[in-house]
Amino acid sequence: MTKRTQSNARKRIWKYSPLYLMMLPGIAYLIINNYLPMFGLTIAFKDINFAKGIWGSDWVGFQNFKFLFQTSDAYVITRNTILYNAAFIVIGLVVAVGFAILLNEIKSKFASRLYQSIIILPFLISMVLVSYLVFSMLSIESGFMNKTVLTALGIEPISWYNEPKYWPVILTLVHTWKGAGYGCIIYLAAIIGIDPEYYEAAKLDGASKWQQIRTITIPLITPVIIMLTLLAIGRIFYSDFGLFYQVPMNAGALFSTTNVIDTYVFRGLLQLGDIGMSSAAGFYQSIVGFVLVIVSNYVVRKVNKENALF
């Protein structure tokens, strides 16, 4: 029995060997990019001395964490990270679902594909390019807002890159413009999968288009909405580095409203040279993110089980 099992295992391995070979590059990338760097977590608990090296540097326990949380930086970056991501989740959901419903109402296949391509295009643009597009809008010398919009309204030009109060709105608009298309395509796929007979029955009952959307479309895509929202909540402690670093042009005057955990770690590492505190901030982000991912995964499984019962 054992020999037969071993023989079957060898046959199975040989049969699927091309697939295993295809897996190797991905597994190698996962190990090199995601697991090997985990040894660097020890930096968060050390006073790094380059002469001694990472392993030879003195242990300082939680001193780096203590120093981080004694400053106002921890509160600012945590607040910004959570509030921005919460706004992105809510606004992105509403816009993406709204666009998906509108696209589904377009009967012409050519027009529908054209609009889908236009909507998804910003998602494919590099954030560096987006930052210069934003700069062309907000530049105090030649920006469209100052030279055209505000001038037409009789408002004095605004130094956008020196005024933190405007940037929560600006960053939210940029993120929504860039990312709504991707979410829209996902929700559109879910809407297309709805059985047309539901809408035909609703039309026979005299339901208006809005009633069809409210009573058929939204309820039937609710499981997809819940799943994607919970997955987004699991990553609420992670931010789009390009959005918060490139778009504000790394302007120091805007740090109070644009500094998040990801940019704080980057600046602390490369500009301040504080490796220990940067590692402590990154470790803090990873731990909280890990907990949120586990909780979100648990909730998603529970939601899926409840939906399966119905």
C-alpha positions in Angstrom: 0.0 0.0 0.0 2.8 2.3 0.8 4.6 1.6 -2.4 1.4 2.2 -4.4 0.9 5.5 -2.6 4.5 6.6 -3.3 4.2 5.5 -6.9 1.0 7.6 -7.3 2.7 10.5 -5.7 5.6 10.3 -8.1 3.2 10.1 -11.1 1.3 13.0 -9.8 4.5 15.1 -9.4 5.7 14.1 -12.8 2.3 14.9 -14.3 2.1 18.4 -12.8 5.9 19.1 -13.0 5.4 21.9 -15.6 3.1 23.7 -13.2 5.5 23.3 -10.3 8.3 24.7 -12.5 6.0 27.7 -13.3 5.6 28.2 -9.5 9.3 28.4 -8.8 9.9 32.0 -9.9 6.9 33.2 -7.8 7.9 31.2 -4.8 11.5 32.5 -5.1 10.1 36.1 -5.3 7.9 35.5 -2.3 10.7 34.2 -0.2 13.2 36.9 -1.2 10.8 39.8 -1.1 8.5 38.9 1.8 10.2 36.5 4.1 14.0 37.2 4.1 13.4 40.9 5.0 11.6 39.7 8.2 15.0 39.2 9.8 15.3 43.0 9.6 12.6 43.3 12.3 15.3 43.0 14.9 16.5 46.5 13.8 13.4 48.0 15.6 14.8 46.7 18.9 18.5 47.7 18.4 20.6 50.8 18.5 22.1 50.5 15.1 25.9 51.0 14.9 27.2 50.6 11.4 30.7 49.8 12.8 29.3 46.8 14.7 26.7 45.8 12.1 23.1 44.8 12.6 23.7 41.7 14.6 26.5 43.2 16.7 24.6 46.4 17.6 23.3 46.8 21.1 19.8 45.7 22.1 17.6 48.6 23.4 14.4 46.7 23.8 11.3 48.9 23.2 13.2 52.2 23.4 12.7 53.0 19.8 8.9 52.4 20.2 8.9 54.5 23.4 10.6 57.4 21.6 8.2 57.1 18.6 5.1 57.2 20.8 6.4 60.0 23.0 6.5 62.3 20.0 3.4 63.8 18.2 4.5 62.0 15.1 2.8 58.7 16.1 -0.5 60.3 16.6 -0.3 62.3 13.4 0.7 59.5 11.1 -1.8 57.1 12.7 -4.6 59.6 12.4 -3.9 60.5 8.8 -3.5 56.9 7.8 -6.8 55.7 9.3 -8.9 58.8 8.3 -7.6 58.9 4.7 -8.2 55.2 4.2 -11.6 55.3 5.8 -12.6 58.2 3.4 -11.1 56.3 0.5 -13.1 53.2 1.3 -16.4 55.0 1.6 -16.1 57.4 -1.2 -14.4 54.9 -3.5 -17.2 52.4 -2.9 -20.0 54.9 -3.7 -18.3 56.2 -6.9 -17.3 52.7 -8.1 -20.7 51.2 -7.6 -22.4 54.3 -9.1 -20.2 54.1 -12.3 -20.7 50.4 -12.5 -24.5 50.8 -12.5 -24.3 53.6 -15.1 -22.1 51.5 -17.4 -24.5 48.6 -17.1 -27.3 50.8 -18.4 -25.4 51.5 -21.6 -26.8 49.3 -24.3 -24.2 49.9 -27.0 -21.3 47.5 -26.6 -18.9 49.9 -28.4 -19.8 52.8 -26.1 -19.7 50.6 -23.0 -16.2 49.4 -23.8 -15.1 52.9 -24.7 -16.3 54.3 -21.4 -14.7 51.4 -19.5 -11.4 52.1 -21.1 -11.6 55.8 -20.3 -12.5 55.1 -16.6 -9.8 52.5 -16.1 -7.1 54.6 -17.8 -6.2 56.7 -14.7 -5.5 53.5 -12.8 -2.8 52.6 -15.3 -1.0 56.0 -15.0 2.1 56.2 -12.9 1.7 58.2 -9.7 4.8 60.3 -10.7 2.9 61.4 -13.8 -0.2 62.0 -11.7 1.8 64.3 -9.4 2.9 66.5 -12.3 -0.7 66.6 -13.6 -1.8 67.8 -10.2 1.1 70.3 -10.2 0.0 71.7 -13.5 -3.4 72.3 -11.9 -2.2 73.8 -8.6 1.1 75.6 -9.5 0.9 79.1 -8.1 2.7 80.6 -11.2 1.0 78.8 -14.0 -1.5 76.4 -12.6 -5.0 76.0 -14.1 -6.7 76.7 -10.8 -4.9 79.9 -10.0 -4.7 81.3 -13.6 -8.1 80.3 -14.9 -10.6 79.2 -12.3 -9.8 81.4 -9.3 -9.1 84.4 -11.6 -12.6 84.0 -13.2 -14.2 83.9 -9.8 -12.3 86.9 -8.6 -10.4 85.0 -5.9 -6.8 85.6 -5.0 -4.3 82.9 -6.1 -3.7 80.2 -3.5 -0.3 78.8 -2.6 -1.6 75.2 -2.6 1.7 73.6 -1.6 1.9 75.8 1.5 -1.7 75.3 2.7 -2.2 72.0 4.5 -6.0 72.5 4.9 -6.8 71.9 1.3 -4.9 68.6 0.9 -7.3 66.2 2.5 -9.8 67.1 -0.2 -7.2 67.2 -3.0 -5.7 63.8 -2.1 -9.2 62.2 -1.8 -10.2 63.5 -5.2 -6.9 62.3 -6.8 -7.3 58.9 -5.2 -10.9 58.6 -6.2 -10.2 59.7 -9.8 -7.3 57.2 -10.1 -8.8 54.2 -8.4 -12.5 54.3 -9.0 -12.2 52.7 -12.4 -10.6 49.5 -11.1 -13.3 49.0 -8.5 -16.0 49.9 -11.1 -14.9 47.1 -13.4 -15.2 44.6 -10.5 -18.7 45.7 -9.5 -19.7 45.8 -13.2 -18.7 42.2 -13.5 -20.9 41.4 -10.5 -23.8 43.3 -12.0 -23.5 41.6 -15.4 -23.7 38.2 -13.6 -27.2 39.0 -12.3 -30.0 37.0 -14.0 -31.9 39.3 -16.4 -35.1 37.6 -15.4 -35.2 39.6 -12.2 -35.3 42.9 -14.1 -37.9 41.5 -16.6 -40.1 40.5 -13.7 -39.7 43.9 -12.1 -40.6 45.7 -15.3 -43.8 43.6 -15.5 -44.6 44.8 -12.0 -44.1 48.4 -13.1 -40.9 49.0 -11.2 -39.0 52.1 -12.2 -35.3 52.0 -13.1 -34.4 53.4 -9.6 -36.6 50.8 -7.9 -34.8 48.1 -9.9 -31.4 49.4 -8.9 -32.5 49.7 -5.2 -34.3 46.4 -4.9 -32.4 44.1 -7.3 -29.0 45.4 -8.3 -27.6 46.7 -5.0 -28.9 43.8 -2.8 -27.5 41.2 -5.2 -24.1 42.7 -5.3 -24.0 43.4 -1.6 -21.9 40.2 -0.9 -19.2 41.5 -3.3 -19.4 45.0 -1.7 -19.0 43.5 1.8 -16.1 41.3 0.8 -14.1 44.0 -0.9 -14.8 46.5 1.9 -13.6 44.1 4.5 -10.5 43.4 2.5 -9.9 47.1 2.3 -10.4 47.5 6.0 -7.7 44.8 6.5 -5.2 47.1 4.8 -6.4 50.3 6.4 -3.0 50.8 8.0 -1.2 50.7 4.6 -1.2 53.8 2.4 -0.5 54.5 -1.3 3.1 55.8 -0.9 3.1 57.5 -4.3 -0.1 59.4 -3.5 1.1 60.8 -0.2 4.8 61.4 -1.2 4.8 62.2 -4.9 1.5 64.2 -5.3 2.3 66.7 -2.5 5.8 67.0 -4.0 7.2 66.1 -0.5 6.4 69.6 0.7 7.4 70.0 4.3 4.6 72.6 4.9 2.0 69.9 4.2 3.3 67.1 6.6 0.6 67.7 9.1 -2.1 66.5 6.6 0.0 64.4 4.2 2.3 62.4 6.4 1.2 58.8 6.9 3.1 55.8 8.2 4.6 54.8 4.9 6.0 58.2 4.1 7.1 58.6 7.7 9.2 55.4 7.6 10.7 56.5 4.2 11.6 60.0 5.4 12.9 58.7 8.7 15.2 56.2 7.0 16.6 58.2 4.1 16.4 61.8 5.2 16.7 61.7 9.0 18.9 58.5 9.1 17.0 57.2 12.1 16.9 53.6 11.2 15.7 52.3 14.6 12.6 54.6 14.9 11.8 54.0 11.2 11.9 50.3 11.8 9.8 50.6 14.9 7.2 52.6 12.9 7.2 49.9 10.2 6.9 47.1 12.8 4.0 48.9 14.4 2.3 49.2 11.0 2.9 45.5 10.3 1.5 44.3 13.6 -1.6 46.3 13.5 -2.1 45.5 9.8 -1.6 41.8 10.5 -4.3 41.9 13.2 -6.7 43.7 10.9 -6.1 41.2 8.1 -6.8 38.3 10.5 -10.0 39.9 11.8 -11.2 40.9 8.3 -10.5 37.3 7.0 -12.6 35.9 9.9 -15.5 38.3 9.1 -15.3 37.5 5.4 -15.5 33.8 6.1 -18.4 34.3 8.5 -20.3 36.5 5.9 -19.6 33.8 3.2 -21.0 31.1 5.4 -24.1 33.1 6.2 -24.7 33.8 2.5 -24.2 30.2 1.7 -27.1 29.3 4.1 -29.4 31.5 2.0 
